[in-house]
Amino acid sequence: MASPTDIRKGRVINYNGTPHIVLEMLHRTQGRQAGFVQTTLRNLQTNSTTSTKFRGSDNIEILTTDTQKLEYSYNDREGCHFMHPETFEDIVLDDNLVEDARKFLSEGNSYDILFVEGQAVQIQLPSAVELEVVEAPPAIRGDTSGAALKPVTVKTGFVVQTPLFINTGDIIRVSTTDNSYLGRA
C-alpha cells in the first residue's frame, strides 16, 4: 500500500474496488490541520468522474499499468480487434471501452492501449488523427459572411466541418479533443 503523497497525474489507483485514473491531483494544507491530497478521478469501467480527498493516514493501492502500441484491424460483434505488431496477437476491446474513440479509428493505424493488471481498459488517442474523406459535397459559394464550411464524411463515418476546397479522397487531420478540422495531411 502506498500513501496519498504517491498519487500522481496519470497513475491508476484502486478506489472503491474499481480502477480509477488520476486526472488531477493537488496537495493541500490548511493551517495547523494535517495535509490532504485533493484528486479528480475517472472510473475506467464507467467513465464517470469523481472528486475525492485522501488524508495522510489513508492507504492507496496503485495498480500496475502498461501502455502498448497496437494496430487497429477491424470491428465486429465481439468488439474492436487490435493486433500486436510483433507477436501478431489479436486483442479484442469491448465496444463500451472504445465507444467515444471509434469515430477516430482507422484500419492500419496504431494506437496506445492502456493495460491495468494485464487487462486492456482504455484507448489513448493522439491529439490529432489523419482520416480519408469518402464523401464531400461540391463547393457552392454563396452569401457567406465569414469562413465558408461544408460537412464531409470521413472513412470512419464521422462528419467533420471543413473548408470548401476539401474533396473526396483527401486526407485530413482532425482534432480528437474537439472534433475540429486541423488541415490537410
Backbone as a chain_set.jsonl record, in Angstrom:
{"seq": "MASPTDIRKGRVINYNGTPHIVLEMLHRTQGRQAGFVQTTLRNLQTNSTTSTKFRGSDNIEILTTDTQKLEYSYNDREGCHFMHPETFEDIVLDDNLVEDARKFLSEGNSYDILFVEGQAVQIQLPSAVELEVVEAPPAIRGDTSGAALKPVTVKTGFVVQTPLFINTGDIIRVSTTDNSYLGRA", "coords": {"N": [[0.84, -1.188, 0.0], [0.396, 2.246, -0.668], [1.06, 5.695, 0.201], [-1.062, 8.656, 0.22], [0.52, 10.728, -0.801], [1.944, 9.619, -2.831], [0.379, 9.622, -5.047], [-0.015, 10.468, -8.412], [-0.593, 12.416, -11.371], [-2.129, 10.69, -14.014], [-1.561, 8.144, -13.07], [-2.92, 4.95, -12.125], [-5.249, 4.025, -9.759], [-6.685, 1.91, -7.204], [-9.84, 2.471, -6.329], [-12.549, 2.33, -4.272], [-12.845, -0.349, -5.036], [-12.655, -0.457, -7.821], [-10.756, 0.252, -10.826], [-9.364, 3.472, -11.16], [-8.338, 6.319, -12.99], [-6.046, 8.92, -12.358], [-6.887, 12.148, -12.889], [-6.488, 14.8, -12.093], [-4.506, 16.26, -9.503], [-3.865, 17.608, -6.341], [-1.919, 18.778, -3.729], [-2.742, 19.769, -0.528], [-2.642, 21.94, 2.312], [-4.028, 23.094, 5.368], [-3.644, 25.55, 7.45], [-3.089, 24.633, 10.755], [-3.961, 22.107, 10.492], [-3.789, 18.661, 9.386], [-2.282, 17.793, 6.258], [-3.789, 17.11, 3.019], [-4.66, 15.276, 0.046], [-6.173, 16.41, -2.769], [-8.112, 15.065, -5.298], [-9.096, 14.397, -8.711], [-10.799, 11.871, -10.158], [-11.234, 9.358, -12.716], [-13.42, 6.801, -13.398], [-12.482, 3.807, -14.833], [-14.134, 1.884, -15.809], [-16.767, 2.837, -16.038], [-16.464, 5.407, -16.98], [-17.178, 7.646, -15.518], [-16.597, 10.635, -13.609], [-15.122, 11.674, -10.513], [-14.594, 13.63, -7.573], [-12.363, 13.555, -4.889], [-10.992, 13.418, -1.542], [-7.939, 12.54, -0.034], [-6.625, 11.666, 2.99], [-3.621, 11.929, 4.963], [-3.355, 9.594, 6.445], [-4.643, 7.636, 5.029], [-4.614, 4.612, 3.083], [-3.458, 3.812, -0.125], [-3.939, 1.935, -3.059], [-1.875, 1.487, -5.654], [-2.152, 0.602, -8.939], [-0.558, -1.667, -11.248], [0.453, -0.625, -14.409], [0.512, -0.682, -18.007], [1.404, 0.461, -21.184], [0.66, -0.253, -24.478], [1.46, -0.176, -27.921], [-0.77, -0.776, -30.351], [-2.067, -2.122, -33.41], [-4.938, -1.142, -35.14], [-7.351, -3.329, -36.409], [-10.023, -4.376, -37.247], [-13.648, -4.195, -36.767], [-16.197, -6.016, -35.137], [-18.965, -8.113, -33.997], [-17.913, -8.984, -31.551], [-16.292, -6.932, -30.692], [-13.799, -4.334, -30.919], [-10.988, -5.124, -32.797], [-7.572, -5.41, -32.214], [-4.171, -5.637, -33.197], [-1.127, -6.953, -32.052], [1.971, -5.664, -33.031], [4.376, -7.158, -33.068], [4.038, -9.776, -31.999], [1.756, -10.541, -33.272], [-0.58, -11.079, -31.975], [-4.069, -11.176, -31.379], [-6.042, -8.783, -29.931], [-8.986, -8.043, -28.292], [-11.102, -5.364, -27.743], [-13.841, -4.387, -25.77], [-16.896, -2.935, -26.995], [-17.913, -0.884, -25.35], [-15.637, 0.192, -24.191], [-14.43, 1.509, -26.248], [-16.209, 3.251, -27.374], [-16.36, 6.209, -27.578], [-14.018, 6.73, -28.95], [-14.218, 5.43, -31.358], [-14.945, 6.807, -33.715], [-12.58, 7.848, -34.58], [-10.932, 5.771, -35.243], [-8.99, 4.164, -37.578], [-8.406, 1.677, -39.963], [-5.349, -0.084, -39.876], [-3.869, 1.913, -38.633], [-1.882, 2.756, -35.744], [-2.467, 2.657, -32.219], [-2.306, 3.76, -28.792], [-2.84, 1.59, -26.141], [-4.098, 1.273, -22.923], [-3.209, -0.867, -20.373], [-4.263, -2.4, -17.418], [-3.185, -4.214, -14.769], [-2.752, -6.289, -16.589], [-5.038, -6.328, -18.173], [-6.821, -4.886, -20.846], [-8.007, -1.594, -20.695], [-8.474, 0.998, -21.629], [-8.4, 3.157, -24.483], [-5.949, 5.275, -25.713], [-6.025, 8.102, -27.373], [-4.191, 9.929, -29.891], [-3.446, 13.509, -30.088], [-4.311, 14.417, -32.545], [-5.651, 12.949, -35.546], [-5.217, 11.342, -38.746], [-7.461, 11.156, -41.382], [-9.265, 9.7, -44.118], [-11.196, 11.333, -46.585], [-14.338, 10.36, -47.657], [-16.72, 11.183, -48.685], [-17.68, 14.162, -50.049], [-19.515, 17.005, -50.512], [-20.033, 19.029, -53.464], [-18.363, 22.2, -53.688], [-20.115, 25.098, -52.97], [-20.347, 28.349, -53.561], [-21.711, 31.062, -51.917], [-23.816, 33.37, -50.299], [-21.799, 34.182, -48.066], [-20.688, 35.297, -45.02], [-18.529, 34.896, -43.482], [-15.949, 32.541, -42.789], [-16.367, 29.973, -45.026], [-17.799, 26.809, -44.631], [-18.164, 23.26, -45.084], [-19.921, 20.149, -44.638], [-18.164, 17.108, -44.463], [-17.784, 13.584, -44.972], [-15.834, 11.208, -43.35], [-13.716, 8.242, -43.62], [-14.39, 6.648, -41.42], [-17.033, 7.171, -41.003], [-17.701, 9.407, -39.646], [-18.721, 12.816, -39.436], [-17.274, 15.839, -40.448], [-16.746, 19.333, -40.207], [-15.41, 21.205, -42.76], [-13.204, 23.355, -44.753], [-14.227, 24.745, -47.968], [-12.606, 23.774, -50.065], [-11.909, 21.093, -49.712], [-11.934, 17.812, -50.961], [-13.338, 14.647, -52.107], [-11.366, 11.831, -51.292], [-9.203, 13.212, -50.262], [-6.811, 13.471, -47.59], [-7.287, 14.316, -44.31], [-6.458, 16.138, -41.293], [-7.744, 15.687, -38.072], [-8.834, 16.98, -34.997], [-8.805, 15.214, -31.947], [-9.809, 16.054, -29.582], [-11.74, 18.155, -29.815], [-13.08, 17.536, -32.13], [-12.564, 18.973, -34.478], [-11.582, 20.308, -37.7], [-8.228, 20.332, -38.73], [-6.423, 20.62, -40.81], [-4.983, 19.763, -44.045], [-3.385, 16.648, -44.682]], "CA": [[0.0, 0.0, 0.0], [1.136, 3.498, -0.776], [0.42, 6.824, 0.88], [-1.659, 9.594, -0.739], [1.531, 11.582, -1.43], [2.47, 8.907, -4.003], [-0.563, 9.778, -6.151], [0.447, 11.359, -9.473], [-1.486, 12.507, -12.521], [-1.909, 9.629, -14.984], [-1.475, 6.835, -12.426], [-4.187, 4.253, -11.923], [-5.376, 3.548, -8.385], [-7.879, 1.141, -6.877], [-10.693, 3.298, -5.479], [-13.849, 1.66, -4.095], [-12.852, -1.647, -5.688], [-12.545, -0.386, -9.275], [-9.617, 1.075, -11.243], [-9.618, 4.874, -11.498], [-7.15, 7.041, -13.426], [-5.96, 10.23, -11.721], [-6.905, 13.224, -13.882], [-5.886, 15.966, -11.452], [-4.082, 15.994, -8.139], [-3.374, 18.812, -5.696], [-1.593, 18.573, -2.322], [-3.173, 20.97, 0.185], [-2.561, 22.012, 3.776], [-4.838, 24.192, 5.881], [-3.24, 25.998, 8.785], [-2.483, 23.636, 11.642], [-4.522, 20.79, 10.224], [-2.963, 17.765, 8.567], [-2.46, 17.975, 4.82], [-4.544, 16.095, 2.294], [-4.498, 15.297, -1.403], [-7.444, 16.564, -3.477], [-7.949, 14.427, -6.603], [-10.214, 14.148, -9.619], [-10.581, 10.516, -10.663], [-12.197, 8.845, -13.689], [-13.625, 5.369, -13.334], [-12.133, 3.24, -16.129], [-15.194, 0.979, -16.259], [-17.982, 3.571, -16.37], [-16.047, 6.722, -17.488], [-17.67, 8.745, -14.686], [-15.536, 11.292, -12.833], [-15.447, 11.994, -9.131], [-13.57, 14.346, -6.815], [-12.251, 12.987, -3.557], [-9.845, 13.822, -0.728], [-7.235, 11.473, 0.661], [-5.876, 12.149, 4.143], [-2.293, 11.324, 5.086], [-3.437, 8.275, 7.071], [-5.286, 6.69, 4.114], [-3.765, 3.738, 2.279], [-3.842, 3.817, -1.525], [-3.365, 0.852, -3.854], [-1.523, 1.912, -7.009], [-2.169, -0.579, -9.803], [0.484, -1.703, -12.268], [-0.083, -0.309, -15.734], [1.392, -0.851, -19.152], [0.83, 1.005, -22.41], [1.175, -0.938, -25.656], [1.04, 0.378, -29.211], [-1.395, -1.85, -31.11], [-2.617, -1.716, -34.703], [-6.373, -1.411, -35.278], [-7.61, -4.207, -37.543], [-11.412, -4.323, -37.695], [-14.672, -4.205, -35.738], [-17.292, -6.955, -35.366], [-19.863, -8.256, -32.842], [-17.133, -9.183, -30.331], [-15.707, -5.657, -30.301], [-12.754, -3.809, -31.808], [-9.831, -6.012, -32.812], [-6.265, -4.785, -32.358], [-3.119, -6.638, -33.372], [0.198, -6.6, -31.554], [2.806, -5.672, -34.241], [5.496, -8.104, -33.022], [3.585, -11.141, -31.747], [0.564, -10.746, -34.094], [-1.67, -11.5, -31.1], [-5.303, -10.421, -31.571], [-6.602, -8.311, -28.671], [-10.321, -7.516, -28.551], [-11.617, -4.42, -26.75], [-15.295, -4.283, -25.79], [-17.413, -1.72, -27.614], [-18.096, 0.186, -24.373], [-14.327, 0.81, -23.92], [-13.972, 2.224, -27.434], [-17.341, 3.977, -27.96], [-16.06, 7.59, -27.957], [-12.846, 6.766, -29.831], [-14.474, 4.687, -32.597], [-15.006, 7.685, -34.886], [-11.219, 8.198, -34.973], [-10.17, 4.555, -35.524], [-8.84, 3.859, -38.992], [-7.695, 0.411, -40.124], [-3.93, 0.012, -40.19], [-3.194, 2.886, -37.776], [-1.523, 2.267, -34.408], [-3.0, 3.431, -31.103], [-1.838, 3.353, -27.471], [-3.867, 0.94, -25.333], [-3.697, 1.2, -21.516], [-3.493, -2.136, -19.709], [-4.165, -2.367, -15.962], [-3.106, -5.582, -14.257], [-2.79, -7.195, -17.719], [-6.303, -6.261, -18.902], [-6.998, -3.633, -21.58], [-9.098, -0.819, -20.093], [-8.714, 2.298, -22.248], [-7.618, 3.529, -25.657], [-5.439, 6.637, -25.561], [-5.917, 8.685, -28.712], [-3.284, 11.073, -30.045], [-4.182, 14.778, -30.125], [-4.905, 14.555, -33.884], [-5.538, 11.763, -36.394], [-5.388, 11.571, -40.181], [-8.566, 10.354, -41.894], [-9.55, 9.899, -45.537], [-12.53, 11.836, -46.902], [-15.003, 9.46, -48.601], [-17.851, 11.873, -49.289], [-17.607, 15.617, -49.908], [-20.384, 17.654, -51.496], [-19.314, 20.058, -54.229], [-18.316, 23.516, -53.059], [-21.063, 26.081, -53.511], [-20.113, 29.671, -52.986], [-22.961, 31.803, -51.855], [-23.778, 34.532, -49.425], [-21.066, 33.843, -46.854], [-20.139, 36.487, -44.367], [-17.294, 34.502, -42.805], [-15.302, 31.374, -43.374], [-17.357, 29.02, -45.533], [-17.51, 25.427, -44.276], [-19.107, 22.262, -45.573], [-19.754, 18.877, -43.946], [-17.631, 15.982, -45.233], [-17.787, 12.319, -44.252], [-14.544, 10.509, -43.42], [-13.806, 6.787, -43.789], [-14.991, 6.015, -40.244], [-18.438, 7.515, -40.945], [-17.81, 10.626, -38.859], [-18.888, 14.022, -40.254], [-16.416, 16.935, -39.99], [-16.908, 20.599, -40.925], [-14.133, 21.561, -43.374], [-13.302, 24.414, -45.765], [-14.854, 24.35, -49.233], [-11.686, 23.168, -51.032], [-11.679, 19.679, -49.413], [-12.622, 16.941, -51.908], [-13.297, 13.21, -51.859], [-10.042, 11.253, -51.48], [-8.208, 13.962, -49.495], [-6.502, 13.035, -46.228], [-7.336, 15.496, -43.453], [-6.134, 15.973, -39.869], [-8.885, 16.026, -37.235], [-8.537, 17.019, -33.568], [-9.576, 14.231, -31.185], [-10.373, 16.678, -28.388], [-12.948, 18.911, -30.102], [-13.609, 17.048, -33.413], [-12.449, 20.033, -35.488], [-10.661, 20.174, -38.83], [-6.953, 20.999, -38.46], [-5.715, 20.86, -42.048], [-4.713, 18.601, -44.9], [-2.18, 15.886, -44.321]], "C": [[0.885, 1.251, 0.0], [0.388, 4.583, -0.005], [-0.157, 7.771, -0.167], [-0.639, 10.517, -1.41], [2.175, 10.921, -2.643], [1.548, 9.018, -5.215], [-0.013, 10.804, -7.127], [-0.572, 11.346, -10.603], [-1.123, 11.412, -13.517], [-1.775, 8.252, -14.371], [-2.866, 6.258, -12.253], [-4.194, 3.692, -10.509], [-6.648, 2.737, -8.243], [-8.683, 1.975, -5.887], [-12.077, 2.673, -5.451], [-13.946, 0.369, -4.903], [-12.761, -1.636, -7.204], [-11.359, 0.494, -9.651], [-10.06, 2.472, -11.667], [-8.301, 5.5, -11.929], [-7.197, 8.429, -12.8], [-5.864, 11.291, -12.814], [-6.221, 14.476, -13.344], [-5.545, 15.607, -10.022], [-3.484, 17.26, -7.57], [-3.147, 18.519, -4.219], [-1.918, 19.864, -1.579], [-2.935, 20.823, 1.684], [-3.357, 23.228, 4.219], [-4.421, 24.505, 7.315], [-2.555, 24.911, 9.574], [-3.016, 22.225, 11.399], [-3.562, 19.963, 9.375], [-3.267, 17.993, 7.09], [-3.284, 16.851, 4.216], [-4.278, 16.27, 0.805], [-5.884, 15.338, -2.027], [-7.255, 16.01, -4.887], [-9.251, 14.453, -7.399], [-9.893, 12.823, -10.302], [-11.635, 10.169, -11.709], [-12.227, 7.331, -13.579], [-13.371, 4.787, -14.725], [-13.177, 2.254, -16.646], [-16.43, 1.742, -16.715], [-17.71, 4.947, -16.98], [-16.626, 7.887, -16.694], [-16.516, 9.331, -13.886], [-16.047, 11.621, -11.445], [-14.287, 12.754, -8.508], [-13.55, 13.777, -5.41], [-10.994, 13.494, -2.871], [-9.251, 12.583, -0.083], [-6.417, 12.101, 1.781], [-4.535, 11.414, 4.215], [-2.317, 9.934, 5.675], [-4.082, 7.222, 6.174], [-4.242, 5.849, 3.392], [-4.33, 3.67, 0.869], [-3.168, 2.639, -2.226], [-3.143, 1.356, -5.279], [-1.382, 0.661, -7.864], [-1.051, -0.507, -10.843], [-0.153, -1.501, -13.643], [0.985, -0.527, -16.794], [0.672, -0.26, -20.358], [1.493, 0.312, -23.593], [0.621, -0.278, -26.908], [0.55, -0.783, -30.066], [-2.013, -1.284, -32.38], [-4.086, -2.118, -34.794], [-6.607, -2.223, -36.546], [-9.03, -4.056, -38.075], [-12.343, -4.351, -36.486], [-15.731, -5.235, -36.115], [-18.145, -7.058, -34.104], [-19.109, -8.403, -31.528], [-16.576, -7.869, -29.799], [-14.698, -5.195, -31.336], [-11.508, -4.671, -31.669], [-8.567, -5.208, -33.081], [-5.22, -5.886, -32.433], [-1.806, -6.103, -32.811], [1.175, -6.713, -32.721], [3.942, -6.69, -34.243], [5.029, -9.547, -32.865], [2.38, -11.526, -32.598], [-0.608, -11.298, -33.29], [-2.873, -10.583, -31.321], [-5.883, -10.071, -30.206], [-7.92, -7.622, -28.981], [-10.723, -6.606, -27.396], [-13.132, -4.347, -26.895], [-15.723, -2.948, -26.387], [-17.568, -0.578, -26.616], [-16.777, 0.86, -23.993], [-13.896, 1.732, -25.054], [-15.013, 3.199, -27.97], [-17.02, 5.401, -28.402], [-14.923, 7.682, -28.973], [-13.119, 6.141, -31.195], [-14.454, 5.574, -33.83], [-13.625, 8.106, -35.378], [-10.373, 6.98, -35.346], [-10.176, 4.252, -37.012], [-7.977, 2.607, -39.12], [-6.249, 0.645, -40.532], [-3.173, 1.02, -39.345], [-2.93, 2.28, -36.401], [-2.019, 3.227, -33.341], [-2.428, 2.885, -29.8], [-3.014, 2.802, -26.68], [-3.317, 0.815, -23.909], [-4.153, -0.128, -20.939], [-3.288, -1.951, -18.214], [-4.24, -3.797, -15.472], [-3.286, -6.596, -15.395], [-4.065, -7.168, -18.538], [-6.439, -4.896, -19.567], [-8.2, -2.892, -21.023], [-9.408, 0.476, -20.823], [-7.833, 2.474, -23.48], [-7.223, 4.989, -25.485], [-5.168, 7.194, -26.947], [-4.842, 9.765, -28.747], [-4.098, 12.36, -30.123], [-4.847, 15.013, -31.475], [-4.692, 13.259, -34.66], [-5.748, 12.162, -37.848], [-6.443, 10.605, -40.704], [-8.822, 10.698, -43.358], [-10.996, 10.348, -45.728], [-13.147, 10.906, -47.947], [-16.202, 10.119, -49.272], [-17.748, 13.364, -48.989], [-18.516, 16.244, -50.954], [-19.599, 18.714, -52.267], [-19.407, 21.412, -53.526], [-19.282, 24.465, -53.754], [-20.803, 27.407, -52.81], [-21.428, 30.436, -53.033], [-22.782, 33.036, -50.994], [-23.115, 34.134, -48.108], [-20.464, 35.106, -46.278], [-18.824, 36.175, -43.672], [-16.651, 33.352, -43.546], [-16.365, 30.358, -43.776], [-16.911, 27.601, -45.215], [-18.561, 24.519, -44.891], [-18.878, 20.965, -44.812], [-19.215, 17.812, -44.896], [-17.655, 14.744, -44.342], [-16.448, 11.637, -44.459], [-14.779, 9.007, -43.424], [-14.487, 6.081, -42.618], [-16.477, 6.304, -40.119], [-18.717, 8.788, -40.17], [-17.9, 11.834, -39.79], [-18.107, 15.172, -39.619], [-16.708, 18.173, -40.836], [-15.539, 21.04, -41.441], [-14.318, 22.749, -44.324], [-13.821, 23.856, -47.094], [-13.926, 23.601, -50.183], [-11.405, 21.692, -50.776], [-12.55, 18.829, -50.343], [-12.541, 15.485, -51.469], [-11.904, 12.678, -52.183], [-8.948, 11.997, -50.731], [-8.003, 13.323, -48.123], [-6.468, 14.297, -45.371], [-6.934, 15.133, -42.027], [-7.311, 16.494, -39.057], [-8.457, 15.962, -35.776], [-9.409, 16.002, -32.839], [-10.203, 14.837, -29.936], [-11.669, 17.407, -28.676], [-13.543, 18.59, -31.479], [-13.508, 18.073, -34.547], [-11.416, 19.689, -36.556], [-9.396, 20.955, -38.511], [-6.179, 21.33, -39.714], [-5.593, 19.592, -42.865], [-3.428, 17.936, -44.458], [-1.223, 15.818, -45.498]], "O": [[1.964, 1.283, 0.592], [-0.765, 4.406, 0.387], [0.224, 7.695, -1.335], [-0.913, 11.04, -2.491], [2.877, 11.584, -3.405], [1.9, 8.555, -6.3], [0.407, 11.888, -6.722], [-1.32, 10.383, -10.768], [0.052, 11.223, -13.832], [-1.868, 7.261, -15.095], [-3.86, 6.984, -12.236], [-3.276, 2.979, -10.105], [-7.571, 2.855, -9.049], [-8.266, 2.165, -4.744], [-12.707, 2.506, -6.496], [-15.02, 0.032, -5.401], [-12.787, -2.699, -7.823], [-10.987, 1.387, -8.89], [-11.01, 2.63, -12.435], [-7.263, 5.25, -11.317], [-8.261, 9.043, -12.719], [-4.892, 11.335, -13.569], [-5.464, 15.133, -14.06], [-6.197, 14.766, -9.403], [-2.685, 17.922, -8.231], [-4.059, 18.067, -3.527], [-1.432, 20.933, -1.948], [-3.017, 19.728, 2.242], [-3.367, 24.259, 3.546], [-4.801, 23.81, 8.258], [-1.564, 24.333, 9.128], [-2.57, 21.267, 12.031], [-2.652, 20.492, 8.737], [-4.389, 18.347, 6.728], [-3.456, 15.789, 4.814], [-3.739, 17.287, 0.369], [-6.68, 14.418, -1.843], [-6.343, 16.431, -5.598], [-10.345, 14.521, -6.84], [-8.851, 12.674, -10.94], [-12.78, 10.614, -11.621], [-11.194, 6.666, -13.658], [-13.984, 5.23, -15.697], [-13.11, 1.833, -17.801], [-17.08, 1.339, -17.68], [-18.642, 5.594, -17.456], [-16.569, 9.024, -17.162], [-15.576, 8.624, -13.525], [-17.243, 11.819, -11.232], [-13.13, 12.543, -8.874], [-14.6, 13.544, -4.812], [-10.051, 13.942, -3.525], [-9.974, 11.689, 0.359], [-5.597, 12.983, 1.527], [-4.363, 10.376, 3.575], [-1.394, 9.154, 5.438], [-4.076, 6.039, 6.514], [-3.132, 6.308, 3.124], [-5.534, 3.492, 0.684], [-1.984, 2.374, -2.019], [-4.095, 1.618, -6.014], [-0.591, -0.23, -7.553], [-0.649, 0.579, -11.262], [-1.159, -2.125, -13.983], [2.183, -0.551, -16.513], [-0.53, -0.46, -20.531], [2.718, 0.286, -23.707], [-0.54, 0.128, -26.948], [1.324, -1.656, -30.458], [-2.429, -0.126, -32.425], [-4.442, -3.273, -34.559], [-6.13, -1.863, -37.622], [-9.224, -3.654, -39.222], [-11.906, -4.507, -35.345], [-16.124, -5.323, -37.278], [-18.064, -6.192, -33.233], [-19.615, -7.987, -30.485], [-16.406, -7.71, -28.59], [-14.741, -5.617, -32.491], [-11.032, -4.917, -30.561], [-8.493, -4.433, -34.035], [-5.365, -6.938, -31.811], [-1.424, -4.96, -33.06], [1.22, -7.763, -33.361], [4.429, -7.056, -35.312], [5.559, -10.445, -33.519], [2.011, -12.699, -32.65], [-1.519, -11.91, -33.847], [-2.722, -9.367, -31.438], [-6.183, -10.962, -29.411], [-7.978, -6.727, -29.825], [-10.693, -7.005, -26.232], [-13.65, -4.256, -28.008], [-15.001, -1.956, -26.296], [-17.378, 0.583, -26.98], [-16.792, 1.996, -23.517], [-13.088, 2.636, -24.846], [-14.735, 3.914, -28.932], [-17.381, 5.776, -29.518], [-14.88, 8.618, -29.77], [-12.313, 6.31, -32.11], [-13.995, 5.144, -34.889], [-13.502, 8.661, -36.469], [-9.213, 7.135, -35.727], [-11.232, 4.102, -37.626], [-6.942, 2.49, -38.465], [-5.957, 1.457, -41.41], [-1.943, 0.994, -39.331], [-3.664, 1.401, -35.949], [-1.998, 4.444, -33.521], [-2.104, 1.701, -29.703], [-4.052, 3.451, -26.557], [-2.211, 0.315, -23.707], [-5.332, -0.475, -21.004], [-2.269, -1.411, -17.784], [-5.216, -4.506, -15.719], [-3.901, -7.644, -15.196], [-4.178, -7.914, -19.511], [-6.202, -3.868, -18.933], [-9.282, -3.463, -20.887], [-10.502, 1.016, -20.66], [-6.692, 2.014, -23.524], [-8.055, 5.834, -25.153], [-4.205, 6.808, -27.61], [-4.607, 10.442, -27.746], [-5.324, 12.304, -30.216], [-5.844, 15.731, -31.551], [-3.697, 12.559, -34.467], [-6.371, 13.181, -38.145], [-6.345, 9.394, -40.505], [-8.623, 11.835, -43.786], [-11.909, 9.805, -45.105], [-12.556, 10.683, -49.003], [-16.653, 9.657, -50.32], [-17.73, 13.778, -47.83], [-18.315, 16.042, -52.151], [-18.605, 19.237, -51.764], [-20.396, 21.721, -52.863], [-19.26, 24.61, -54.977], [-21.022, 27.545, -51.606], [-22.141, 30.451, -54.037], [-21.72, 33.658, -50.977], [-23.8, 33.788, -47.145], [-19.811, 35.88, -46.978], [-18.083, 37.089, -43.309], [-16.788, 33.21, -44.761], [-17.171, 29.935, -42.946], [-15.772, 27.229, -45.496], [-19.682, 24.936, -45.181], [-17.757, 20.699, -44.379], [-19.737, 17.63, -45.996], [-17.56, 14.841, -43.119], [-15.976, 11.499, -45.588], [-15.908, 8.55, -43.251], [-15.097, 5.028, -42.803], [-17.135, 5.755, -39.235], [-19.871, 9.199, -40.054], [-17.228, 11.872, -40.82], [-18.244, 15.452, -38.429], [-16.896, 18.067, -42.048], [-14.611, 21.23, -40.654], [-15.446, 23.109, -44.662], [-13.845, 22.644, -47.304], [-14.409, 22.857, -51.037], [-10.702, 21.078, -51.579], [-13.744, 19.086, -50.498], [-11.772, 15.135, -50.573], [-11.325, 13.023, -53.213], [-7.852, 11.459, -50.576], [-8.916, 12.71, -47.57], [-5.722, 15.233, -45.66], [-7.051, 13.982, -41.607], [-7.817, 17.588, -39.306], [-7.797, 15.011, -35.359], [-10.614, 15.931, -33.081], [-11.042, 14.202, -29.296], [-12.614, 17.313, -27.892], [-14.427, 19.309, -31.943], [-14.304, 18.028, -35.485], [-10.507, 18.889, -36.337], [-9.467, 22.103, -38.073], [-5.348, 22.238, -39.695], [-6.023, 18.512, -42.46], [-2.516, 18.574, -43.934], [-0.153, 15.219, -45.39]]}, "num_chains": 1, "name": "protein.A"}
